[in-house]
Amino acid sequence: MKPQEFVRTTQALPVPRSNRIDQILPGVEQESATRSLSEVHASIPVPTEGSFIKKMRAFVGPGLMVAVGYMDPGNWATDIAGGAQFGYKLLSVILISNLFAMLLQHLALKLGIATGRDLAQACREQYSRPVAMGLWVLSEIAIAAMDLAEVIGSALALNLLFGIPLAVGVGITALDVLLLLYLQNKGFRLLESIVAGLIFIIFLCFAYEIFLSRPDMGAVAGGLLPRREIVTNPSMLYLAIGILGATVMPHNLYLHSSIIQTRNFARTDHGRRSAIRYATIDSSVSLLLAFFINGAILVLAAATFHFSGNQTVADITDAYRLLDPLLGAQVAGAVFAVALLAAGQTSTLTGTLAGQIVMEGFLKLRLKPWLRRLITRLVAIVPALIVTILYGDEKIGDLLVLSQVILSLQLSFAVVPLVQFTSDKLRMGAFVNPRWLKLTAWIISAIIIGLNSYLLVTTVL
């Protein structure tokens, strides 16, 4: 065969998907590749020299942005219902869910650092177009369910604090588009600082509420131990799955794999390894803070409602109205509502970013941030307004719990690709999951899939 014929023949051969030019491998940055959140990509400098504290400070922020999703108003509904009905028994579910979250968020940040791809981009490159489009639709449903919880939570807080009618409060939440647009133009560090400040407010509020409620700390410690009743009691299992969906949220996996790339670390194996270490510390400490806040909501509900004969308290409004008389403090309810408003607003910021990441990653479609936010918020406002107008306040709590169950059902479709990608040697190179981590991650995936399958079957039957 002549050399020219050989060249033509080899050029005609199909190229394996894993060897395509758009496959990003560790250590290979391509100028033509679309960067995740390109407007803030590598915008925050990371020092190459200096103390541990100096380097750690550069990575503090993404973990807090992710932790917001673990304390949004949807968590409140499931935690209040679980504490009021079953005391401290479901505290173990929050702990286990938080441990799951720590591992999965570690995988998400590792994917972003090692490959230069967020989870949505990786899905688009790896799967066929129909599969990728299906995953995109499911991720959009998850974001809409999360935004629904934010809308309802913020509207409830406005109603409790200022007496604004719930339907009007739902409409007001659409105006945060303007605030978010302003903040996004001021730099990513400002967003992180605002989120950190709001989380600190939530933390102080619940520290005060726990002080007032004086829970039995021995019983609280006992609640951290798993018990068989959680699986055998259908009502408890439904709430447990809702807590899982409210804690490990699918949009956070897309979010974390992207925003960690805002750090300008060295794109070498050593730089990536160092970035993964510091980012994991940031993520784990932030999620411990989220565990305290989630656990505090359930402990407050158990100590205040369950053991006072108010086991039927199942929504945020009832909790607000009963806190003052049961705790004997006139500001207990107001502090509770302030924390709720802060939780709703912090979730708004991260929900917007997640929506942008998902749309750009799956579709390569870039919309102006205010337009993307407006579309997502309107999708959430419509069902909230319908329920509010037709049924009033009574069904709002049920809608919040339902939103968290929807999130739980969507979780598998984000977790499985994440575990698959981070376990792929060709994609991750030296940063591929070791055998023990790969096994643990697949076990967690199986648990999530099993619980969601059970929920789906029992709901249908």
C-alpha positions as CSV (number, residue, x, y, z in Angstrom):
1,M,0.0,0.0,0.0
2,K,1.3,3.5,-0.9
3,P,1.8,6.0,1.9
4,Q,-0.9,8.2,0.6
5,E,-3.4,5.4,0.5
6,F,-2.4,4.4,4.1
7,V,-3.1,7.9,5.3
8,R,-6.5,8.1,3.6
9,T,-7.4,4.7,5.1
10,T,-6.5,5.6,8.6
11,Q,-8.3,8.9,8.4
12,A,-11.5,7.1,7.4
13,L,-11.4,4.8,10.4
14,P,-13.9,5.6,13.2
15,V,-12.3,7.3,16.2
16,P,-13.2,5.7,19.6
17,R,-15.3,8.1,21.7
18,S,-12.8,8.0,24.6
19,N,-10.0,9.3,22.3
20,R,-11.9,12.2,20.8
21,I,-10.2,15.5,20.8
22,D,-12.9,17.0,23.1
23,Q,-12.1,14.5,25.8
24,I,-10.3,16.4,28.5
25,L,-7.6,14.5,30.3
26,P,-5.7,15.7,33.4
27,G,-2.9,18.1,32.5
28,V,-4.4,18.9,29.0
29,E,-6.2,22.3,28.8
30,Q,-7.7,23.1,25.5
31,E,-8.2,26.7,24.4
32,S,-11.2,25.8,22.3
33,A,-12.9,23.9,25.1
34,T,-15.9,25.7,26.7
35,R,-15.1,26.6,30.3
36,S,-17.6,26.1,33.0
37,L,-18.9,29.5,34.2
38,S,-16.4,31.1,31.9
39,E,-17.0,34.6,33.2
40,V,-15.5,33.7,36.6
41,H,-13.3,30.7,35.6
42,A,-10.0,30.8,37.4
43,S,-10.7,34.3,38.6
44,I,-9.7,33.7,42.3
45,P,-5.9,33.5,42.8
46,V,-4.4,30.6,44.8
47,P,-1.0,31.2,46.4
48,T,1.7,28.7,45.5
49,E,3.7,29.5,48.6
50,G,2.9,30.3,52.2
51,S,1.3,28.7,55.2
52,F,-1.5,26.2,55.3
53,I,-3.9,28.9,56.5
54,K,-3.0,31.2,53.6
55,K,-3.6,28.5,51.0
56,M,-6.7,27.2,52.8
57,R,-8.2,30.7,52.8
58,A,-8.1,30.8,49.0
59,F,-10.3,27.7,48.8
60,V,-12.9,28.6,51.4
61,G,-16.1,29.5,49.7
62,P,-17.4,26.8,47.3
63,G,-18.1,24.5,50.3
64,L,-20.3,27.1,51.9
65,M,-22.1,27.7,48.5
66,V,-22.8,24.0,48.4
67,A,-23.8,23.7,52.1
68,V,-26.6,26.2,51.4
69,G,-28.5,23.5,49.5
70,Y,-28.4,21.4,52.6
71,M,-30.2,23.9,54.8
72,D,-32.8,25.4,52.3
73,P,-36.5,25.7,53.3
74,G,-37.3,22.3,51.9
75,N,-35.1,20.7,54.6
76,W,-37.1,22.6,57.2
77,A,-40.4,21.0,56.3
78,T,-39.0,17.5,56.4
79,D,-37.0,18.1,59.6
80,I,-39.9,19.7,61.4
81,A,-42.3,17.0,60.4
82,G,-39.8,14.3,61.3
83,G,-39.0,15.8,64.7
84,A,-42.6,16.5,65.7
85,Q,-43.9,13.0,64.7
86,F,-41.0,10.8,65.7
87,G,-38.8,12.8,68.2
88,Y,-35.1,12.3,67.7
89,K,-35.4,9.0,65.8
90,L,-34.7,10.4,62.4
91,L,-31.6,12.3,63.5
92,S,-29.6,9.3,62.3
93,V,-31.0,9.8,58.8
94,I,-29.7,13.4,58.7
95,L,-26.3,12.1,59.9
96,I,-26.1,9.3,57.3
97,S,-27.3,11.6,54.6
98,N,-24.6,14.1,55.5
99,L,-21.9,11.5,55.4
100,F,-23.2,10.5,51.9
101,A,-23.1,14.2,50.9
102,M,-19.5,14.6,52.1
103,L,-18.3,11.7,49.9
104,L,-20.4,12.7,46.8
105,Q,-19.3,16.4,47.0
106,H,-15.7,15.2,47.2
107,L,-16.2,13.3,44.0
108,A,-17.9,16.3,42.4
109,L,-15.1,18.7,43.2
110,K,-12.5,16.1,42.2
111,L,-14.2,15.7,38.8
112,G,-14.1,19.5,38.2
113,I,-10.4,19.9,39.3
114,A,-9.0,16.8,37.6
115,T,-10.8,17.1,34.3
116,G,-11.6,20.8,33.9
117,R,-15.2,19.7,33.2
118,D,-18.3,20.1,35.3
119,L,-20.7,17.2,35.7
120,A,-23.1,18.5,33.0
121,Q,-20.3,18.9,30.4
122,A,-19.0,15.4,31.2
123,C,-22.5,13.9,30.7
124,R,-22.9,15.7,27.3
125,E,-19.5,14.4,26.1
126,Q,-19.9,10.8,27.4
127,Y,-23.5,9.9,26.6
128,S,-25.5,9.8,23.4
129,R,-27.6,12.9,22.7
130,P,-30.9,11.3,23.8
131,V,-29.5,10.2,27.1
132,A,-27.8,13.5,27.7
133,M,-31.1,15.3,26.9
134,G,-32.9,13.1,29.3
135,L,-30.5,13.8,32.0
136,W,-30.8,17.5,31.3
137,V,-34.6,17.4,31.6
138,L,-34.3,15.5,34.9
139,S,-31.8,18.0,36.3
140,E,-34.1,20.9,35.3
141,I,-36.9,19.2,37.2
142,A,-34.7,18.9,40.2
143,I,-33.7,22.6,40.1
144,A,-37.4,23.6,39.6
145,A,-38.3,21.5,42.7
146,M,-35.5,23.1,44.7
147,D,-36.6,26.6,43.5
148,L,-40.2,25.8,44.6
149,A,-39.0,25.2,48.1
150,E,-37.1,28.5,48.0
151,V,-40.2,30.4,46.8
152,I,-42.4,28.9,49.4
153,G,-39.9,29.3,52.2
154,S,-39.2,33.0,51.4
155,A,-42.9,33.8,51.0
156,L,-43.6,32.1,54.3
157,A,-40.9,34.1,56.0
158,L,-42.3,37.4,54.6
159,N,-45.7,36.4,55.8
160,L,-44.6,35.5,59.3
161,L,-42.4,38.6,59.8
162,F,-44.4,41.3,58.0
163,G,-47.9,39.8,57.5
164,I,-47.6,39.9,53.7
165,P,-50.2,37.6,52.2
166,L,-48.7,34.3,51.0
167,A,-49.7,34.8,47.3
168,V,-48.2,38.3,47.3
169,G,-45.0,37.0,48.9
170,V,-44.7,34.3,46.2
171,G,-44.9,37.1,43.6
172,I,-42.3,39.2,45.4
173,T,-39.8,36.4,45.2
174,A,-39.6,36.9,41.5
175,L,-37.9,40.3,42.1
176,D,-34.7,38.7,43.5
177,V,-33.7,38.5,39.8
178,L,-32.6,42.1,40.0
179,L,-30.6,41.6,43.2
180,L,-28.9,38.6,41.8
181,L,-28.0,40.3,38.6
182,Y,-26.4,43.2,40.5
183,L,-24.4,40.8,42.8
184,Q,-23.1,38.7,39.9
185,N,-21.5,41.7,38.3
186,K,-19.5,42.4,41.5
187,G,-17.4,39.3,41.5
188,F,-17.7,35.7,42.7
189,R,-16.0,36.4,46.0
190,L,-18.8,38.8,46.9
191,L,-21.4,36.1,46.3
192,E,-19.4,33.8,48.6
193,S,-19.1,36.4,51.3
194,I,-22.9,37.1,51.3
195,V,-23.7,33.4,51.5
196,A,-21.2,33.0,54.4
197,G,-22.9,36.0,56.2
198,L,-26.4,34.6,55.8
199,I,-25.3,31.1,56.9
200,F,-23.8,32.7,60.1
201,I,-27.1,34.4,60.8
202,I,-28.9,31.0,60.4
203,F,-26.4,29.4,62.7
204,L,-26.8,32.0,65.4
205,C,-30.6,31.8,65.2
206,F,-30.7,28.1,65.8
207,A,-28.0,28.2,68.5
208,Y,-30.4,30.5,70.3
209,E,-33.4,28.3,69.6
210,I,-31.6,25.2,70.9
211,F,-30.6,27.1,74.1
212,L,-34.3,27.9,74.7
213,S,-35.7,24.4,73.9
214,R,-33.2,22.6,76.3
215,P,-33.3,19.2,74.6
216,D,-32.4,16.0,76.4
217,M,-28.8,15.6,75.1
218,G,-28.7,11.9,76.0
219,A,-31.8,11.3,73.9
220,V,-30.3,13.4,71.1
221,A,-27.1,11.2,71.1
222,G,-29.3,8.1,71.0
223,G,-31.1,9.5,68.0
224,L,-27.8,9.5,66.1
225,L,-27.9,5.7,66.1
226,P,-29.8,4.0,63.2
227,R,-32.8,1.9,64.1
228,R,-34.8,-0.7,62.2
229,E,-38.0,1.1,62.7
230,I,-37.1,3.7,60.2
231,V,-37.3,1.1,57.4
232,T,-40.3,-0.9,58.7
233,N,-42.5,2.1,59.5
234,P,-43.9,3.4,56.1
235,S,-44.6,6.9,57.4
236,M,-41.2,7.2,58.9
237,L,-39.5,5.8,55.8
238,Y,-41.4,8.4,53.6
239,L,-40.0,11.2,55.7
240,A,-36.6,9.6,55.8
241,I,-36.4,9.5,52.0
242,G,-37.6,13.1,52.0
243,I,-34.8,14.0,54.4
244,L,-32.3,12.2,52.1
245,G,-33.6,14.2,49.1
246,A,-33.4,17.4,51.0
247,T,-29.9,16.7,52.2
248,V,-28.1,15.2,49.2
249,M,-29.4,17.5,46.5
250,P,-28.7,16.6,42.8
251,H,-28.1,20.2,41.7
252,N,-25.3,20.6,44.3
253,L,-23.2,17.9,42.4
254,Y,-23.4,20.0,39.2
255,L,-22.8,23.2,41.1
256,H,-19.7,22.0,43.0
257,S,-18.0,20.5,40.0
258,S,-18.2,23.9,38.4
259,I,-17.6,26.6,41.0
260,I,-14.4,24.9,42.3
261,Q,-12.9,25.8,38.9
262,T,-13.2,29.5,39.9
263,R,-9.9,28.9,41.8
264,N,-6.7,29.6,39.7
265,F,-4.7,26.6,40.9
266,A,-1.8,25.3,38.9
267,R,-3.1,23.0,36.1
268,T,-0.5,20.3,36.9
269,D,-0.8,17.0,38.8
270,H,0.8,18.6,41.9
271,G,-1.5,21.6,41.6
272,R,-4.6,19.5,41.1
273,R,-3.7,17.2,44.0
274,S,-3.2,20.2,46.3
275,A,-6.5,21.8,45.1
276,I,-8.4,18.6,45.8
277,R,-7.0,18.4,49.3
278,Y,-7.9,21.9,50.3
279,A,-11.3,21.9,48.5
280,T,-12.2,18.7,50.3
281,I,-11.4,20.3,53.7
282,D,-13.6,23.3,52.7
283,S,-16.4,21.1,51.6
284,S,-16.4,18.7,54.6
285,V,-16.2,21.5,57.2
286,S,-19.0,23.4,55.5
287,L,-21.2,20.3,55.4
288,L,-20.6,19.7,59.1
289,L,-22.0,23.2,59.7
290,A,-25.0,22.2,57.5
291,F,-25.4,19.1,59.6
292,F,-25.6,21.1,62.8
293,I,-28.3,23.4,61.3
294,N,-30.4,20.5,59.9
295,G,-30.0,18.5,63.1
296,A,-30.9,21.6,65.1
297,I,-34.2,22.0,63.2
298,L,-35.2,18.4,63.9
299,V,-34.0,18.6,67.6
300,L,-35.9,21.8,68.1
301,A,-39.1,20.3,66.6
302,A,-38.7,17.2,68.8
303,A,-38.0,19.0,72.0
304,T,-40.6,21.6,71.5
305,F,-43.5,19.7,69.8
306,H,-43.1,16.0,70.1
307,F,-42.6,15.8,73.8
308,S,-45.3,18.5,74.5
309,G,-48.2,16.6,72.8
310,N,-48.0,18.5,69.5
311,Q,-46.9,15.6,67.3
312,T,-49.3,16.8,64.5
313,V,-47.2,19.9,63.8
314,A,-46.0,19.3,60.3
315,D,-45.4,22.6,58.7
316,I,-43.3,25.8,59.2
317,T,-46.3,28.1,59.9
318,D,-47.6,25.9,62.8
319,A,-44.0,25.7,64.2
320,Y,-43.6,29.5,64.1
321,R,-46.9,30.1,66.0
322,L,-46.2,27.5,68.7
323,L,-42.6,28.4,69.4
324,D,-43.3,31.5,71.5
325,P,-45.8,30.0,73.9
326,L,-44.1,26.6,74.2
327,L,-40.6,28.1,74.7
328,G,-41.8,31.0,76.8
329,A,-39.8,33.6,74.8
330,Q,-41.5,36.3,72.7
331,V,-38.8,36.5,70.1
332,A,-38.4,32.7,69.5
333,G,-40.8,32.7,66.5
334,A,-39.3,35.9,65.0
335,V,-35.8,34.5,65.2
336,F,-37.1,31.3,63.5
337,A,-38.6,33.3,60.7
338,V,-35.4,35.4,60.2
339,A,-33.4,32.2,59.8
340,L,-36.0,30.9,57.3
341,L,-35.7,34.1,55.2
342,A,-31.9,33.9,55.3
343,A,-32.1,30.2,54.2
344,G,-34.4,31.1,51.3
345,Q,-32.2,33.9,50.0
346,T,-29.0,31.9,50.2
347,S,-30.6,29.1,48.3
348,T,-31.7,31.5,45.6
349,L,-28.1,32.4,44.8
350,T,-26.8,28.9,44.4
351,G,-30.0,27.7,42.6
352,T,-29.4,30.3,39.9
353,L,-25.8,29.3,39.4
354,A,-26.8,25.6,39.2
355,G,-29.4,26.4,36.5
356,Q,-26.8,28.3,34.5
357,I,-24.3,25.4,34.8
358,V,-26.8,22.8,33.8
359,M,-28.1,24.7,30.8
360,E,-24.6,25.7,29.5
361,G,-23.1,22.2,30.2
362,F,-25.8,20.1,28.6
363,L,-27.0,22.4,25.7
364,K,-24.0,24.7,25.2
365,L,-26.7,27.4,25.5
366,R,-25.8,30.6,27.2
367,L,-28.6,32.9,28.5
368,K,-28.2,36.1,30.3
369,P,-28.2,35.4,34.1
370,W,-31.4,37.5,34.7
371,L,-33.3,35.7,31.9
372,R,-32.2,32.3,33.1
373,R,-33.2,33.2,36.7
374,L,-36.6,34.6,35.6
375,I,-37.4,31.4,33.6
376,T,-36.5,29.1,36.5
377,R,-38.3,31.3,39.1
378,L,-41.5,31.5,37.0
379,V,-41.6,27.7,36.7
380,A,-41.5,27.5,40.5
381,I,-43.9,30.4,41.1
382,V,-46.8,28.9,39.0
383,P,-47.4,25.7,41.1
384,A,-46.9,27.7,44.4
385,L,-49.4,30.3,43.4
386,I,-51.9,27.6,42.3
387,V,-51.7,25.7,45.6
388,T,-51.8,29.0,47.6
389,I,-54.9,30.3,45.8
390,L,-56.8,27.0,45.7
391,Y,-56.0,25.6,49.1
392,G,-54.5,28.4,51.2
393,D,-51.8,27.8,53.7
394,E,-52.8,24.3,54.7
395,K,-51.2,22.6,51.7
396,I,-48.0,24.6,51.5
397,G,-46.2,22.3,54.0
398,D,-47.3,19.2,52.0
399,L,-45.9,20.9,48.8
400,L,-42.6,21.5,50.5
401,V,-42.2,17.9,51.6
402,L,-43.3,16.7,48.1
403,S,-40.6,18.9,46.5
404,Q,-38.0,17.2,48.6
405,V,-39.3,13.7,47.6
406,I,-39.0,14.8,43.9
407,L,-35.4,15.8,44.6
408,S,-34.7,12.5,46.1
409,L,-36.1,10.7,43.0
410,Q,-33.9,12.8,40.7
411,L,-30.8,12.1,42.8
412,S,-29.8,8.8,41.3
413,F,-29.5,10.3,37.8
414,A,-26.8,12.7,39.0
415,V,-25.0,10.3,41.4
416,V,-24.5,7.4,39.0
417,P,-22.8,9.4,36.2
418,L,-20.6,11.1,38.9
419,V,-19.4,7.8,40.3
420,Q,-19.0,6.4,36.8
421,F,-16.8,9.4,35.6
422,T,-14.6,9.6,38.7
423,S,-14.0,5.8,38.6
424,D,-12.9,6.0,34.9
425,K,-9.1,5.8,34.6
426,L,-9.0,7.2,31.1
427,R,-11.0,10.3,32.2
428,M,-9.4,10.9,35.6
429,G,-5.9,9.7,35.1
430,A,-3.9,9.7,38.4
431,F,-7.0,11.0,40.2
432,V,-9.2,8.1,39.5
433,N,-11.1,6.7,42.6
434,P,-9.1,4.1,44.5
435,R,-10.8,0.7,44.9
436,W,-12.2,1.4,48.4
437,L,-13.7,4.7,47.4
438,K,-15.1,3.3,44.2
439,L,-16.8,0.4,46.2
440,T,-18.1,2.8,48.8
441,A,-19.5,5.2,46.2
442,W,-21.3,2.4,44.3
443,I,-22.8,1.1,47.6
444,I,-24.1,4.6,48.4
445,S,-25.5,4.8,44.8
446,A,-27.2,1.4,45.3
447,I,-28.8,2.6,48.6
448,I,-30.1,5.7,47.0
449,I,-31.5,3.8,44.0
450,G,-33.1,1.2,46.3
451,L,-34.8,3.8,48.5
452,N,-36.1,5.7,45.6
453,S,-37.4,2.6,43.9
454,Y,-39.2,1.6,47.0
455,L,-40.7,5.1,47.3
456,L,-41.8,5.0,43.6
457,V,-43.4,1.5,43.9
458,T,-45.2,2.2,47.2
459,T,-46.5,5.5,45.8
460,V,-47.9,3.9,42.6
461,L,-49.4,1.0,44.6
